[in-house]
Amino acid sequence: MKRRTFLRTAATVVAGFQIVPRHVLGQGQTPPSEKLNIAGIGIGGQGGGDLNEMKTENIVALCDVDWQKAAHTFKAFPKGEQFKDYRVMLEKRKDIEAVMIATPDHMHAPITLAALRAGKHVYVEKPMAHSIEEARVMTKVAKETGLVTQMGNNGHAGEGLRQTREWIQAGAIGSVREVHGWSDRPGKWWPQPVERPASAMAIPSDLDWDLWLGGAPQRPYHRAYHPHDWRAWFDFGTGALGDMAVHNLDPAFYALELDAPVAAEAEVVGLGSESYPTWQIITFAFVRPSPHPALKMFWYDGGKLPKQPADLADEIDPSDNGILFIGDKGTLLCGGWSGAPKLFPESRRKEFQLPAKTIPRSSGHRSEWIQACKDKRPEDSKAGFAYSGPFTEALLVGNLAVRLKKRVEWDSVNMRATNAPEAEALIRKKYRAGFGIHG
C-alpha cells in the first residue's frame, strides 16, 4: 500500500471512532460527538424547565446563587459541575459551547455579555435586557462575534405567530391603525407596588446574596426580593411589561415589522418609589414607512383591558392574555403567548381566503436555537438579538414613560428621550464593580 493511501485509510478509521453516524445509533438519537456542551445559569425556576428541553445535549455545568432553590435541577443533571459564580464557571470550563441564562432581569446583560465575549452562544430568558443601553450593547456584541443568540419568548416559535403575519400581510384586516395587548399580571402573580422592608432577614445558608444582587445597588436580604417577587422592583425587574408584553406584543412587532416608537406615554395608578404600579396603560406611537398609516399600540395590565369591539361578542377574557389588531376591514384577535389568530367579524371571516403558509415553521424555540448553534447560523435563531434587541428596546421606552410619569419623545438614532433628560439614568444604568456591561 502506498504511503498516501495508507494515511487516508488510517484517517478514515480514526474518524470512525470519533463520530458515530445517526443511522448507527437509531432514529432520533444524537451521537455524543454531535451534542452541544451547554451550561445553565439561573436554574432554580424557569431555567430548570429550559434545561429540561435541552436535555438531548450535554449539560456540562450548572450555576445558581441559591443552591437550595436549584437542588432539583442539580439532581436532574448530576453530570453538570456546580457553581455559584458564573464568572468562575466561564473561566474554568473552557469546554462550554453555549449557555442558557434565566436569572432575574437585572443580570441578563452582564452574564450574556460575559458569555459572548468568552465565545459562547447564548439563550437568555425574556426580557432580553433590563435597560435600553443593555439591549443595544447585547445586539452589537452578538453581531460582532457572529455567535448564535435567542431571547426566551416561546411563542415566537409557534404556529400562531406565523399565521398572524401571513394573514395580516395578505390583507385579512386591511390597513392596521391600532393594536391592543394585555396581561392578567401582576396582581395574583406578584404584589405590586411594594415598598422597601423596614428590616432585614437572615440570609439563607445556601444563598450567596451578594452574587444575587450582582450589578444592582447593595441592600439587605429580604424575601420581598428573592426567591419570587423581584419582578416588581425597579432595580431587579421590568414589571408586567417585561414579563408579558414581550410575549403578547410579539405578534405586532413581527407581523407589522415595527421599529422603535417615536413616543410613549402612560396612565398609571399606584406607582411605588422603587416599584412598578398597580396597573398601567401605555400608549406607543409608531411612524411606519409608506404606504402604511401611523400606528398606535396600547398595553394594559393589572386588570385593565381595551374596550371590546362590538363584533367580538365578549371574546376577550379578562383573566387571560392576548392581542387585538384593528384594521379598516376587520379585527384579528390572538391569544396570549402568540396564540392562534381569529378573524372578526364573521362576514369577513367567510369572505377572506386563507393565504398559503409561506413562512417556514419552527422545530421548537429551544431546539431551533440548539440547531442554529451546531450549524453556526445565527440567522436560523428567529428570536435572536437582531430581532429581539430592537423589540426589547421599544418596550423599555414604555417603562421610561411609566417611571417618569410623562410622555417621552424617543430619538432612537441617538438613544435619548429628547424631552426628558432625566431619563438618562434609566437608559444607561450604573453597575457595581465586577458586573458591568462594557468589556
C-alpha positions in Angstrom: 0.0 0.0 0.0 1.3 3.4 -0.9 2.0 5.8 2.0 -0.6 8.3 0.8 -3.3 5.6 0.5 -2.3 4.3 4.0 -2.6 7.7 5.7 -6.0 8.4 4.0 -7.3 5.0 5.2 -6.0 5.5 8.7 -7.6 8.9 9.0 -10.9 7.4 7.9 -10.6 4.6 10.6 -9.8 7.1 13.4 -12.7 9.4 12.3 -15.0 6.4 12.5 -14.2 6.1 16.2 -14.8 9.8 16.9 -18.1 10.3 15.1 -20.9 7.8 15.1 -23.5 8.4 12.4 -27.1 8.8 13.5 -28.3 5.8 11.5 -26.0 3.6 13.6 -27.4 4.8 16.9 -31.0 4.6 15.6 -33.7 7.1 14.7 -34.0 10.1 16.9 -30.7 9.6 18.8 -27.9 12.1 18.7 -24.4 10.8 18.7 -22.3 12.1 21.6 -19.8 13.8 19.3 -22.7 15.9 17.8 -24.1 17.1 21.1 -23.7 20.7 22.3 -21.9 21.4 25.6 -24.4 23.7 27.4 -24.2 25.4 30.8 -27.2 26.7 32.7 -27.1 29.9 34.7 -30.1 30.7 36.9 -31.6 27.2 37.1 -33.9 27.2 40.1 -37.1 28.3 38.3 -37.7 28.9 34.6 -34.2 27.9 33.8 -34.7 24.4 35.1 -37.6 24.0 32.7 -35.5 25.4 29.8 -32.7 22.9 30.5 -35.2 20.1 30.5 -36.0 21.0 26.9 -32.2 20.9 26.2 -31.5 17.6 27.8 -30.7 16.0 24.4 -27.4 17.8 24.7 -24.5 17.7 27.1 -25.4 19.7 30.2 -21.9 20.1 31.5 -22.2 22.9 34.1 -24.9 24.4 36.3 -24.7 27.7 38.0 -27.1 29.3 40.6 -26.6 31.6 43.5 -29.2 29.7 45.5 -28.3 26.1 45.8 -31.4 25.1 47.7 -33.7 26.5 45.0 -31.6 24.9 42.3 -31.4 21.5 44.1 -34.0 19.8 41.8 -32.0 20.8 38.7 -28.8 19.7 40.2 -30.5 16.3 40.8 -31.8 16.2 37.2 -28.4 16.8 35.7 -25.9 15.0 38.0 -23.1 15.2 35.5 -23.1 19.1 35.5 -20.4 20.6 37.5 -21.9 23.0 40.1 -21.0 26.7 40.5 -22.4 29.8 42.2 -20.4 32.4 40.3 -20.9 32.5 36.5 -17.5 34.2 36.1 -15.7 31.4 37.8 -17.6 28.9 35.7 -16.8 30.6 32.4 -13.1 30.8 33.4 -12.8 27.2 34.5 -15.0 25.3 32.0 -13.4 26.1 28.6 -15.4 23.3 27.1 -18.7 25.2 27.4 -20.1 26.0 23.9 -23.4 27.6 24.8 -25.2 29.0 27.9 -28.8 29.2 29.0 -29.5 32.2 31.2 -32.6 32.5 33.3 -31.7 34.9 36.2 -33.7 37.9 37.3 -33.8 40.6 34.6 -31.1 42.9 36.0 -28.4 40.2 35.4 -29.3 39.2 31.9 -26.9 41.7 30.2 -23.8 41.3 32.4 -23.9 37.5 32.1 -24.9 37.4 28.4 -22.1 39.8 27.5 -19.5 37.8 29.6 -20.6 34.7 27.8 -20.5 36.2 24.3 -17.1 37.7 24.9 -15.9 34.3 26.0 -17.1 32.8 22.7 -20.3 31.1 23.9 -23.6 31.0 22.1 -26.4 32.4 24.3 -30.1 31.7 25.1 -31.4 34.3 27.6 -34.8 34.4 29.1 -37.2 37.3 28.4 -37.0 40.2 28.7 -33.6 40.2 26.9 -32.4 43.3 28.8 -33.1 45.5 31.8 -32.2 48.8 30.2 -32.2 50.2 26.7 -28.4 50.6 26.6 -28.1 46.9 27.5 -30.3 45.9 24.6 -28.1 47.9 22.3 -24.8 46.6 23.6 -26.0 43.0 23.6 -27.3 43.3 20.0 -24.0 44.9 18.9 -21.7 42.3 20.5 -23.8 39.4 19.2 -23.4 40.8 15.7 -19.6 41.4 16.1 -19.0 37.9 17.5 -21.2 36.1 15.0 -22.5 33.8 17.8 -26.0 32.4 17.9 -28.4 34.1 20.3 -32.0 33.7 21.3 -34.4 35.5 23.7 -36.7 33.1 25.5 -40.2 34.1 24.4 -41.6 30.7 23.4 -44.5 32.0 21.3 -42.0 33.3 18.7 -41.6 29.7 17.5 -45.3 29.0 17.4 -47.8 28.4 14.6 -49.9 31.3 15.8 -47.2 33.9 15.2 -46.6 32.8 11.7 -50.3 32.6 10.9 -50.8 36.1 12.2 -48.1 37.6 10.0 -49.3 35.7 6.9 -52.9 36.8 7.4 -52.2 40.4 8.1 -49.7 40.7 5.2 -52.3 39.0 3.0 -54.8 41.8 3.8 -57.1 40.0 6.2 -58.0 43.2 8.1 -56.7 45.8 5.7 -54.5 48.6 7.0 -53.8 48.3 10.7 -54.0 51.5 12.7 -54.4 50.2 16.3 -53.0 47.3 18.3 -54.1 46.5 21.9 -52.2 44.0 24.1 -53.0 43.0 27.7 -52.0 40.7 30.5 -53.5 39.4 33.7 -50.3 40.3 35.6 -49.1 41.5 38.1 -51.9 41.1 40.8 -52.2 37.4 41.6 -48.7 36.6 40.2 -46.7 39.0 42.4 -47.6 42.0 44.6 -47.2 45.5 43.1 -46.5 48.2 44.2 -44.2 47.3 47.1 -42.2 49.4 49.5 -38.7 48.5 50.8 -38.9 46.4 54.0 -38.1 48.2 57.2 -35.9 45.4 58.5 -33.6 42.7 57.0 -33.9 39.0 57.2 -31.2 36.4 57.8 -29.6 35.3 54.5 -30.4 31.6 53.8 -27.3 29.4 54.2 -27.4 28.2 50.6 -27.8 31.7 49.1 -25.0 34.0 48.0 -26.9 37.3 48.4 -24.0 39.4 47.0 -23.9 37.4 43.8 -27.7 37.6 43.6 -27.5 41.4 43.7 -24.8 41.3 41.1 -24.7 44.7 39.4 -27.6 46.1 41.4 -27.1 48.5 44.3 -26.4 46.9 47.7 -29.3 46.3 50.0 -30.0 43.8 52.9 -31.6 40.5 52.0 -35.4 40.0 52.4 -37.9 37.6 50.9 -39.6 40.6 49.3 -37.0 40.3 46.6 -36.0 36.6 46.4 -37.0 33.9 45.6 -40.0 35.1 43.7 -41.2 38.8 43.8 -38.2 40.5 42.2 -40.2 41.5 39.1 -41.9 44.3 40.9 -38.7 46.2 41.8 -37.1 48.8 39.5 -33.6 47.5 40.5 -34.3 43.9 39.5 -37.2 43.6 37.1 -39.2 45.3 34.4 -42.7 44.7 35.7 -45.5 43.2 33.7 -44.3 44.9 30.6 -41.1 43.0 30.6 -42.7 39.8 31.8 -45.7 39.6 29.4 -45.6 42.3 26.7 -42.6 40.6 25.4 -45.0 37.6 24.7 -48.3 39.3 23.9 -47.0 42.2 21.7 -44.6 40.0 19.8 -47.1 39.3 17.0 -47.4 43.1 16.4 -43.7 43.6 16.1 -43.3 40.6 13.9 -46.3 40.9 11.7 -46.1 44.7 11.2 -42.3 44.8 11.1 -42.2 47.6 13.7 -39.1 49.5 14.6 -38.7 51.9 17.6 -41.6 54.1 18.7 -41.4 57.8 18.3 -43.1 58.4 21.6 -44.7 56.7 24.6 -47.0 57.9 27.4 -48.6 56.1 30.3 -51.6 56.2 32.6 -50.7 54.6 36.0 -52.1 54.1 39.4 -50.1 53.1 42.4 -46.5 53.7 41.2 -44.1 53.0 44.0 -41.0 54.9 44.9 -39.0 51.7 44.0 -41.5 49.5 42.2 -43.9 49.4 39.3 -47.6 50.3 39.7 -50.8 48.6 40.5 -51.8 48.9 36.9 -50.7 50.8 33.8 -52.0 51.6 30.3 -49.1 52.5 28.0 -49.6 54.1 24.6 -46.8 53.8 22.0 -46.8 55.9 18.8 -45.1 54.5 15.7 -44.5 56.1 12.3 -44.3 53.4 9.6 -42.9 53.7 6.1 -45.3 54.5 3.2 -47.9 53.2 2.3 -48.6 52.1 5.9 -50.5 54.5 8.2 -49.2 55.7 11.6 -49.9 53.2 14.3 -50.9 53.4 18.0 -50.2 50.5 20.2 -51.7 50.1 23.7 -50.6 48.0 26.5 -52.8 47.1 29.5 -52.0 45.2 32.7 -53.1 44.8 36.3 -56.7 44.1 35.4 -57.2 46.8 32.7 -58.5 45.8 29.3 -59.2 47.5 26.0 -62.8 48.4 25.1 -64.1 45.4 23.3 -65.3 45.9 19.7 -69.0 45.1 19.3 -68.2 42.4 16.7 -66.1 40.4 19.1 -69.1 39.3 21.3 -67.2 39.2 24.6 -64.3 37.1 23.2 -61.7 38.9 25.4 -61.1 37.0 28.6 -60.2 39.4 31.4 -58.3 36.6 33.3 -56.0 35.8 30.4 -53.5 37.4 28.0 -53.9 38.5 24.3 -53.5 40.9 21.5 -56.1 42.6 19.2 -55.3 44.1 15.8 -57.8 46.7 14.5 -57.8 47.3 10.7 -60.1 49.1 8.3 -61.5 45.8 7.1 -61.8 43.9 10.3 -60.1 42.8 13.5 -57.8 40.0 14.5 -57.7 38.5 18.0 -54.9 36.3 19.2 -54.5 34.5 22.5 -51.5 35.1 24.8 -48.0 33.9 24.0 -48.7 34.5 20.3 -51.8 32.3 20.2 -53.7 31.3 17.1 -55.5 34.3 15.3 -59.2 34.6 14.9 -60.8 36.9 12.3 -63.8 39.2 13.0 -66.5 40.0 12.0 -67.9 36.7 10.9 -68.7 38.1 7.4 -65.1 39.0 6.9 -64.1 35.5 8.0 -66.3 34.0 5.4 -65.0 36.1 2.5 -61.3 36.1 3.4 -59.3 33.3 1.6 -56.6 32.0 3.9 -53.2 32.5 2.4 -50.6 29.8 1.8 -48.1 29.0 4.5 -45.1 30.9 3.2 -43.1 31.3 6.4 -41.0 28.2 7.4 -42.3 26.6 10.6 -40.1 26.1 13.6 -38.9 22.9 15.2 -39.4 24.5 18.6 -38.0 27.5 20.4 -35.1 25.7 22.2 -34.4 23.1 19.5 -34.2 25.9 16.9 -31.5 27.6 18.9 -29.6 24.4 19.5 -29.5 23.5 15.9 -28.5 27.1 14.9 -25.6 26.8 17.4 -24.5 23.5 15.9 -24.7 24.9 12.4 -23.2 28.2 13.4 -26.0 30.1 11.7 -27.2 33.0 13.8 -29.9 33.8 11.2 -31.7 30.5 11.9 -32.4 31.5 15.5 -35.5 33.6 14.8 -35.7 35.4 18.2 -32.0 36.2 18.0 -30.8 39.6 19.2 -31.0 41.1 15.7 -34.8 40.9 16.2 -35.2 40.8 20.0 -32.8 43.7 20.7 -34.9 46.4 18.9 -38.1 44.8 20.1 -36.9 44.9 23.8 -35.7 48.5 23.4 -39.1 49.6 22.1 -40.9 48.0 25.1 -38.5 49.6 27.5 -39.3 53.1 26.2 -42.7 52.4 27.7 -41.2 51.8 31.1 -39.5 55.2 30.8 -42.9 56.9 30.4 -44.2 54.9 33.4 -41.3 55.8 35.7 -41.0 59.4 34.7 -44.8 59.9 34.7 -44.7 61.9 31.4 -44.9 61.5 27.7 -41.5 60.5 26.3 -40.4 61.6 22.9 -37.9 59.0 21.7 -34.9 59.6 19.4 -33.9 56.0 18.6 -30.9 57.1 16.4 -29.2 58.9 19.3 -30.8 56.7 22.1 -32.2 59.5 24.1 -35.5 61.0 25.3 -35.4 64.4 23.6 -37.9 66.0 26.1 -36.7 64.2 29.2 -33.0 64.5 30.0 -33.8 62.9 33.4 -34.4 59.6 31.6 -30.6 59.3 31.0 -30.1 57.5 34.3 -32.7 54.9 33.3 -31.4 54.5 29.7 -27.8 53.9 30.8 -27.6 52.2 34.2 -24.7 52.2 36.7 -23.3 48.9 37.9 -21.4 47.6 41.0 -17.8 46.8 40.3 -17.3 43.4 38.6 -20.7 43.3 37.0 -20.7 45.9 34.2 -21.6 45.5 30.6 -18.6 47.2 28.9 -15.7 44.8 28.3 
